[in-house]
Structure formats: structure tokens, C-alpha cells
Amino acid sequence: MSSQMSLVYNPSSFESKWYKTWEENGYFRPSFDKQQSFSIVLPPPNVTGSLHMGHGFNNTIMDALTRYHRMKGCNTLWQGGTDHAGIATQMVVERQLGLQGISRHDLGREKFLEKVWQWKEQSGSTMTNQIRRLGSSIDWSRERFTMDEDLSQVVKEVFVRLHEQGLIYRGKRLVNWDIKLQTAISDLEVENRDEKGFMYHVRYPFVAGQTDANGLSLDGKYMHIATTRPETILADGCLAVHPDDERYTAVVGKMVHVPLTDRVIPVLADEYPDPEFGTGCVKITPAHDFNDYEVGQRHDIEIINLMNLDGTMNNNAPAAYRGLDRFDARTKIIEDLTTHEFLEKIEPHELKRPYGDRSGVVIEPLLTDQWYVKIAPLAKTAIEAVQDGRIKFVPEQYTNMYMAWMRDIQDWCISRQLWWGHRIPAWYDEVGNVYVGRDEKEVRQKYQLGDMALRQDEDVLDTWFSSALWTFSTLGWTGTDADFDNEILQNFHPTSVLVTGFDIIFFWVARMIMMTMHFVKDKDGTPQVPFKTVYVHGLVRDAEGQKMSKSKGNVLDPLDLIDGIDLESLVAKRTTGLMNPKDASKIEKATRKEFAEGIAAFGTDAVRFTFCALANTGRDIRFDLKRVEGYRNFCNKIWNATRFVLMNVEGKTIAKEARADLWELPERWIVSRLQKCEQAVNLAFDTYRLDLAAQAIYDFIWNEYCDWYLELTKPVLADEQVSEERKAEVRRVLLSVLEVALRLAHPLMPFITEEIWQVIAPMIDRGGKSIMLSQFPVADEQKISEQAESDMAWLQGLIGAVRNIRGEMKLGNGVKLPVLLQNINQNEHDTIVRIEPLFKALAKVESLDYLASGEKAPLSSSAVVGSAVVLVPMKGLIDPAAELGRLQKELDKLTKQHDQIAGKLANEGFVAKAPPAVVEAEKAKLAELIGQIDKVKGNMNQLKSL
């Protein structure tokens, strides 16, 4: 038996073996024969991506939930797949072509898309293979890709229907424009960086001949504004002040000159300006700022677009600036403002500057023609579904975040100026009329266009558009009555739960709810929700709480934690492909300091258990490698405990049926604690508290089963006086409790539990094809014994007290100790009588006697258990003179250390120059030494009286 388990826990020797077994045997595929169903969709990772900590965390939670419900007896589907990732994928392929000196325009659209598909076939499985390494029990036979033909048909169907319903339109509005990639991008693809910039204070002279509301001349006077983007001055439509700002009430409605132009604009009152910020007067440039655009709409202000799509100044700019790059134009405009005395001053200013997360260039708010979804009509039902409880957010606090976004929702820009993606199904004639249909043939028939020349829209749809359809497009939705005969769709939609980070509640979650409820209906026409629960988890950060990013050099790869990585490879990985290569030396230095030995191989189960243990309700998940190391030790503990059990049961009689009549306190206790653990883990799963599930499993296996029950069985199994019948039952309990604990832990730690379960389960006739197909444990309340738990708590307390005293008195384990108990009431006395034989055997106690509450005790070392006092008389146990000599040496050593640190802290130079954290650490050491010195002196005083 134990020969099936290696001497050392080595996860790499069995993890891939078991995953291959599970997948090849179809254990991840759904069944349809159960009464209840559970389904979950994998948030589709980018096909270009590779695994990061967020994926590792998210996948672990989803897999734990999926394995739990599969073991609970549900028809279970975890639907997987990848996203075509429009911008990211196009960039990867364009970069490859660039190395050959070829641009996509050299190839043309069709040839370029062929290259993208070739890349996808060669490299597109990287992410899914990495997800397999995490143990994710996704039904890979149903893997989907957002550009699959049938999913693409769903995208077209949804677009055409929304257009026919007046919910999709084309319009000119402000978007985040990426100058380098030449496309609109979503807010999620904009990275706001904190930077040091400048605030430019500019004068706008009043037009001559005006008087203010008080009749005073405004000649020679001016309005004063401050801006971080002086190049946009040329497109200002008005100046704005708050209506309650008394400084400006007399000039509202007056006209000012726009510097460096021949235009004049009004001073208007609007709620937008903050009177407390700057001068309280702001320039409004509707074509180049999102907030200004809203102000401009309210006041019907002229919209002047200054820039071409490549970020150069267009013909709306004065001739001196046309054709200049926006930043070159800024430099020249500052010079000209200074020359013409419009510039009052320039001040350093901390600002947030928007960058494209892919291109790394500053994003420009730009007025362009785009396609939009009219959101308000779709938002209404999506709000109601959360309000009436059809969709629940866990934790509840995210309901408010969702509601705030939904009630202030703007129309959704869904077009992107790319080639890779779902091409917009719209065609134009030579005069610009637009025709929407599923294909060109349908368009010609629908609009009776005959042989008229048509060209298809060049743009593609935002990747989030196809992602919004993910729960139903992946399950074969057609939007026809055929859906009611679709077994997958009928069994697994709505899905049970969506697991996601809070950062995409708006970008993905809200849009999924809106789209699904609009298109997926029951037979009676009732809208279906995409999922019943949204489990929102925090974002994984490093041990210091910093966001993990390549530029910070603090990124960890889950596979490096699983397989291990040497220092040089880790340094190379962290310093390659940086957006700012200057950061490389700093990142290398920090990496060499933090990971001097590289990263050890912890195995998948330890990494997964860490993720689960960190899955609390907070917004930030601090990932500390020490936790992974601790849980690797936990895996090792389980492995070694199993080997101990096997050594004590193999080749010996094991009871076939439970014999509670043969149980003593240890069996009654461990079985009772197992039921409590089962209750805690089931509740934790049902309330999405995987951190509590992990804690309950850890505490039970390590602290109760390994540290106590295994120890309690050793004297029983070694005692020739104990009946073979009882030994056989103890062996059965050892195996049975371990087998149940493995099933409890399986959703969190699938590999080690399968490897061990396959060895021990058949020994008690509980074997099967796989632990993942076995039943998840449910507590039997009849087996809970509060008395056994109370008795055991006393036993543990007394043993712990005696062990502490033994350690303090430096007495070896071979010495049997006399023990006195004081402050014991009758109930406690009855309990101690029941546990006395076990207590004496395990604590190596020679005699146990009781002192009355007022009775004077002999000179003893003592400890407290509850209100009881445990005493071990010193006389006869130690040589006072020898012990005093030992303690004097210890006192001298501690005093020397104390004096060194006290001297350092008395040095004003050290305290002034050392980092505060170092000073505090030294103070803490000093306080600890004082406590140790006092304790040694106390022990010496006691010994002197002997």
C-alpha cells in the first residue's frame, strides 16, 4: 500500500497524470441525469494572453465551486473559451510582420486576416494549456472562441436586431482616441498615470466696449484660466463659471477673445466649474474633453475639432500650427502665448494623464463617427433584475456600485477602427446611405438595391460586444424556437454564478445582463438573466499591497510558483519587454534581493490553496509567497500523515463497519469535529467564503487530525493489552476520517487529494473512478458529541500546560511529573476523571492530585487552563545549584544584548538617521529582552528558595 506513495511529497510526479486522466475520461463533461444543474462560464481570457495571478486566483475560485457542485450531485458545466482580443491580437501580428519590414496595409485586409488566423492556430492555445495546469475542470470538448463561425453569427444577429429596433445608431461623439493604433478604445483600455506636469495660466481679454452688470467698463481687463493642455485653447467654445460664484456674476454673458485666434466666445454660468479649484473659471473645449463636451451640449456651444486622426493639428487650427504634432503645437503655442503676453505664469502640477494600455501613447479625446448602442432602454430591465433579487451580488456592497453605474449610464461606443474582429454588418452606397443586414445579399434584397455599388463598413465591433453575449452564444443560442429543444441551453442557462473582479462590473457584467435579458427569453417571453449570482472578488496585489505590473517589476507568474524558477530566469523574465527599459536595473536589483534563491516549486495544490485562503470579501488580495510556502508545508503534512496511517494499517485488520461501541474519547472527538468541519465547509461554499472553507479544512487536518488524533492512536495501536477488535476499529477511523477530509479538500486541492484517495479509499470500500466523482461530505448531526469535544478541550489544555512547564523547567520527555490541580469545580473534576488515563499517558504524568482552593501549594512551576491552575512541584526534579548557574549565563547573555541595543537607541545620531521602521524594530527588540530578563530573574529567585 504505502509503496504506492513515494517517501517524499513531489507534486510534479502526479499532477499532469491526473489531469490527463480526468480530461481523457470525460469527467469534466456535463451529465443531464440529475435534478439540479450548476453552470458557470469562464470569463474568456485574451487569446494572446498568458497566465497571470488574476487568472490563477479567478480560475481557482471557479474550479473550486465547479468541483464542489459536481460532487454535490449537480449536472455541472464549466463553459470555457477565449476572446479574440481585437487590439491585442492585431498588435501581436503587426509586430511580427514589422520584423519582416511588412505592414498590414502592404498585405491588405484579407491577407492580413489570414496571417492572424495562422497565428491563432499556432499560438492561440498557450493560455488554455496554462489554465489546464491550474487543474481547472473546464469541459474542453465545448471550448469556444469569440470568432468561431456560429458565435460570429450570433453577434451579427444581435447587431441587426438591435439596429432594427432603433437601439443601434451611428453618430459623431467624443471617444478615447488612440493616436498610435488609430482606433477608439474603451475606458478600461485607458491607463491613468500619475505624472509631474505643468499648469499654464492664461489670460482671455474682454472684447472692447463692454461693461459688466454694474456698468463698469471691461476694457483692458481679462478672464484668467488655468489649463494643462494649452494646445486645446484654439478650439475653446466658451468660458464657464459657477452660477453661485459671486466673483463672476457681473461678467456672465460677456465676450472674451480666444488667445492666438480671431474668435470671440462668451462667459457662461454652469454647475460644472468648482469655485474652490484654481480661479473658479474654466475653458470649455467640447471637441477635446469629455466633461467639456457635456457642458457644450447643455449650452449648444460650437464644437471645433482641432486634430487629425494621427494627432496632428488640422485646418481648423490657425495656419501657424497646421500639420504640427499635438505636442509640438503645444510648445509653439506656449511660445506664442508668452510673446503676445497672454501667458501669466507656468506652475509645476501633479496630474493624471491617460495612456493607451497597449500603445503606451497619450490618449486624445476626439470627435469621430462611431456606432453606438442606445443603452437606457436596455438598462431598465437590468436594474430591475438586481432590485428584485433575480441577480444577487456577493458581497452585497457591489450592488450599490452596479446601481450607481447603471443609473448614470451613457450610450456605448461599439465600433473600433481595426481589421481583426467582428466586422460591422453595415454597407454604404456611393452617397453615404447606410444599410444594415446579416450579409450583403440580405442587404440588397431587404432594401431592393439591385446591382448598386456597395462597400462594407471598415470597422469592427468592440471586443466587449461579443463578450456581452458569452453566456448564451457559447450554449448555441439562435434566437428561434429551436432554442427550446437545445438541451445544453435549457439545462444550463441562466448560469449559476459569474466569478469576476470588481473592475469590470460595468464593462462586462452590466452589459451581459442587459444583452442577455433583451435576447434570451423563456417560452412565455419572460427575460432570462445571464447568471443568478455575481461573485465579485478583489484584485491580486503584492505583499505590500501594490498593484502587480510589469513596469513595477513585481509580477508573479502562477506557473513559476507551481514549477519553480531559478533567479537568472526570473530576472530575465521581469526585465524583458518593459515599456520603459530604464526600469530594468532597478527591477533586477529588487528581484535579486527578494528572490536570492529564485522561487521554489510549490506545486499546484499549494498555490490553489493559497488563493482560496486569500479569497476574502475585501477589494485587495495581498499575495505573500510565505503563505504559499506555508500551504506547501500543509500538503507535505497531509502526505506524511497518510504515510503514517498506511504504515499502521497495511497488512493489518481494518474493521469493515463502524463500531461506535468500541470508540473512546479520541474517536468520539475526531468524528464529532469532522461533522463540524463538514458543516463549516459546506456553509463556506454556499456563501462564497472560500477563505473560511480553507481555514476550516486546514485547522481540522493539521491541528486536529494530524497533531492530536494521530498522536492519540499511537499508544492504542502499540499497546498489546488493547483488543485487536478495537485496534481494527481505530485503523478504520484513521482511514475513514482521512478519506472524508480528502473529499472536503478536493475542490481546493484536486491533485494531492486524488493521488492519496486512490490509495486509501479502496481500503475501506469507498473507492471509485475518481475522487472528483465521489459525493461531497455532509455532516451527520447524530455524530456530534459536545461532551466529547468538551472533554477533549480539557485534555488538550492540561497536556499543553504540562508540556509548557516541562519546557520552561528544561525537563526531558523521559521524566514523569507529579501534577497538582487547583480551582477545580465538580463538573470539571468529573471531566478530568474521565480523561485522567489519557492525560497521564500522553503528558507523561506520574501522579495527579487536587488542592483545595485556599490550600498553600509547594514551590511549583504553574500554568493556567481556564480558571484552573496546573502546578508541577519543583523539589526533586531539578538540581537548584546547576540550574542557577545555567540561568546566570543566560542572564549575562541577555543583559549584554540589552545594553547594546539600549546604547544604540540612546545615540541621537542613530535615531535621527535610521529609517523609522528600523528604530521601531530596535525598540521592540529591547522590550522583548526586558521581558526575558525579568522572567529569568524570577526563575532564579524561585530556585534560591529551594
RAGIFEN-V196493 format. One record per helix or strand. SS is the DSSP state (hx for helix, st for strand). FROM is the first residue (numbers start at 1). TO is the last residue. If there is no record, write none. Layout:
BEGIN
((SS:FROM:TO) (SS:FROM:TO))
END
This chain:
BEGIN
((hx:2:4) (hx:11:13) (hx:15:24) (st:37:41) (st:45:46) (hx:53:71) (st:75:79) (st:81:83) (hx:86:99) (hx:104:107) (hx:109:123) (hx:126:133) (hx:140:142) (st:144:145) (hx:149:164) (st:168:178) (st:183:185) (hx:187:189) (st:190:206) (st:211:211) (st:217:217) (st:222:227) (hx:230:235) (st:238:241) (st:255:257) (st:264:269) (st:281:284) (hx:290:299) (st:307:307) (st:312:313) (hx:319:321) (st:325:325) (hx:326:339) (st:343:356) (st:362:362) (st:364:373) (hx:376:387) (st:392:394) (hx:397:407) (st:412:413) (st:415:416) (st:423:423) (st:426:428) (st:434:436) (hx:440:447) (st:455:456) (st:460:461) (hx:463:467) (hx:470:473) (hx:481:485) (hx:487:492) (st:495:501) (hx:502:519) (st:521:521) (st:527:527) (st:531:537) (st:539:541) (st:547:547) (hx:558:563) (st:565:565) (hx:567:575) (hx:581:594) (st:599:599) (hx:604:613) (st:620:622) (hx:625:649) (hx:660:662) (hx:665:686) (hx:690:718) (hx:724:746) (hx:750:764) (hx:771:773) (hx:781:783) (hx:786:808) (st:817:822) (hx:826:843) (st:845:851) (st:860:865) (st:868:873) (hx:880:906) (hx:908:913) (hx:916:944))
END
